[in-house]
Structure formats: C-alpha cells, structure tokens
C-alpha cells in the first residue's frame, strides 16, 4: 500500500529574526524564496522560543520539553542525545531521517545525533567557508564552498538517494546568519550603495525599564568587534556617527547572509517541485530564536523582549494548509515535535510538554488552546553579554518579567547576586517595550493576575527547583 504519511522538510536558520523576512513585513530586506512558503502556506505570528539561546532552543525543539527537563539550560552542558526526540520517534515509526548542518548540542559519545539514518554536522558553530563536518564514527570531512550552499547540497544529495517507498524527515540546519556574519562572495557587494533603515529603538536610552537593560553589553554602539565589523571604525567617527557606521556594517553583513539562505530555501522548494513531492511534504522554515537587529541598540538575543522571543514559523503543506493563511495563536518551540509526530500519525509521548498545533495549521484553533506562555533564560550575567537571568509570562497583551538575580548553578555566571527586578509591558499600548508599567497603580490587578499565572505555569511545567516565583510572592 502506498504510504500516505507526509514527508517533513525542516529548515532552521540560526539567529534569523522574523523582522528580516519579507513575509513578516521586513522593512530592511526582501526574501522571495522564504516568502514562497508563506504565500503557499501559513505564517504563524506568535511563535515563541522558551529560552532565546541556540542550544537550549534546539534541545526544546528535538525533545519537546523545557530546558529544566531536557538539561540544556544554556549553551553548556550538552544534550544527552539518548533521550527520545521527535526524530527518533519518527525513525522508530519507519521514517527515513537525515540531518545536515548545525547541531550545536555537543558531539562525541552521548552527544552525537541519535535517530538519524544519516547525519553530517558542523563542529559547534562550524565556519562560513570551507567548513569541517563531523559524521558518524568520528569521521571529519571538509567541504569546500559557502556553508549555506553546502548544507543544501548535502541535503539534496540525500533526498535524491533516499528510499522512495517510505516518507522522510530531513533537518536542514543552517549556520547563517549567526555571528560573525560572513557573506558569500557573490553577495559581498549587496546593499553596498544602500542605506538600510534603522530600527526605531536603535538609540534606546533604557529609561523606563528595570536595571538589567542598561547593563547589557551587546550594544551596536560599543560592543561589536573588528572581527564582527570586518573593518576598523574610521577614527574621525564618534558618537552618533560611529553608531550609524557600526549599524550599517553590521546589518548589511547580516542581510547578506540572509540572502544566501533565501536562495537556498528557493532551491530546496524547486527540488520538491522537480521531484513531484511538493504536495506530500510538510515544509517548515524557522530559526532557533529571534535576534536584535539594532532594536534597543542591540545585536544578539537572550532576552524575553519581543525581537529575540519571536521565532519565524512558516509552514507549507497543501493537503491541509490553506495558502496565504496566518494565525495569532501562541505556539512554542516545544510544540514543534508534537506537531510533526501528529502530522505523521505517531502518538505524542506523555513526557513531551508541548502540544501539537496541527489544528491551528488547518485554521481550527482549539477552544482550550493556551493563552499564555512561559519563558526562562537561565544564564546570569555571562561574561560576554551581562544579561541577567530571568523568567516571565506573556499573554496576547501583556508580558511580565522577573529578573531573579541568581546564577542557579549556571556556568559562565561571574557576578551575582544583584537586586531582583520586575518589568511589566502593555504590548497593546507599548509594542516596542520602552516603558515598564510594573509600578503603575493602574496595572495592579494585571500584575497580580500575571504573577499568579507565572506561578501556575512553573508548577504545571515543574520548573520549581531554582528561584521559583512562589517563593517570592509567598
Ligand atoms: Ca541561535
């Protein structure tokens, strides 16, 4: 009998913010290749990560669990790949499985990918050009070329060789556009004569928020290195002129890396067309988290602020998804695994904490769908970024954040504790999150409700071992 289960082609970028994608209304670039997935499928407008950092988000996606469960609370410790993942469960159910590109969950021993028929991964972040790839059995191969192109080549080669009698699940996980933002040679001059629009909060002075925002060392103005900028700041540029120069250098290289991603997504979609499997394949485009593109004066991620919290999530599956649709339902990285299993007709195991959003893809949001989400960034005051550990809750309108100021055993924390701090944002009145209303008497009831909801989420998700909010409010 012909196997009607869909193929799953999961394309994940690294640090690609939704606001640098045309389908999400980018003001700074065009992405026709990626946008094709939205035009022919669905755009999810409230897809969030549960911890805005590379390894933790990847672990949450694979295992369908929050980081206190899967163990990857920061970029170290590494992932124990013996725990079941949506990939290993699909493999057990007869899917052919493949992974190429960035893994970033450790390697060697228990950290090597499990459940893949074939894998070829970058060591940690790998390189943008002529990168090494690690393969089973401790083998290392160097593949010449631009890594975004190479990863796609490897994936397409595998697709050509696959067993056509069975469905596949292929993970194509790019390095781009992660720091240090090195473009392909063909894009070196892209935007050369353009002035890229600045975000409205590039000159954020951090007034109106608690102490942490102004302490972070991830500023476009001060903290990018010569390696990041590939040039020395002209000595005659100071103050705002230096900020403008840094921003343009930074954002152009970032967008050049995105341009190569976009071409390669288009190439994969063309392959599906040529192979005749476009209608039977679920195509996903996402990123492990969002990113600050000069927003709040920053690069990087980590924060629960919108730009780094939001993940792009575009899905095409013509058998079930209406072309050009969108949804405001809150979906999370921990939901990805359950969703793919559901689409494949595989039972979602009870240990997974996410929930399948397959009905939402079909335009049928369940009445009991979540109305709030829990976030936790674990690393307190790491040497490079000086971001405070924090957790919080977001609803469609509000966001409550607590900077708990404890290292909680996290490696990298080097200065603590400080005085804990709260922030509350009314996203309807203040979508740029410039003015915390936590102390505003008019929001007293909102603070009370959201604090209770935060405690409820921590109990429900069993994240109660380190600085739980119940100890603060009791
Ligand atoms: Ca990342």
Boltz pocket constraint, residues with backbone or C-beta under 6 A from the ligand:
constraints:
  - pocket:
      binder: B
      contacts: [[A, 13], [A, 14], [A, 15], [A, 53], [A, 54], [A, 178], [A, 288], [A, 289]]
      max_distance: 6.0
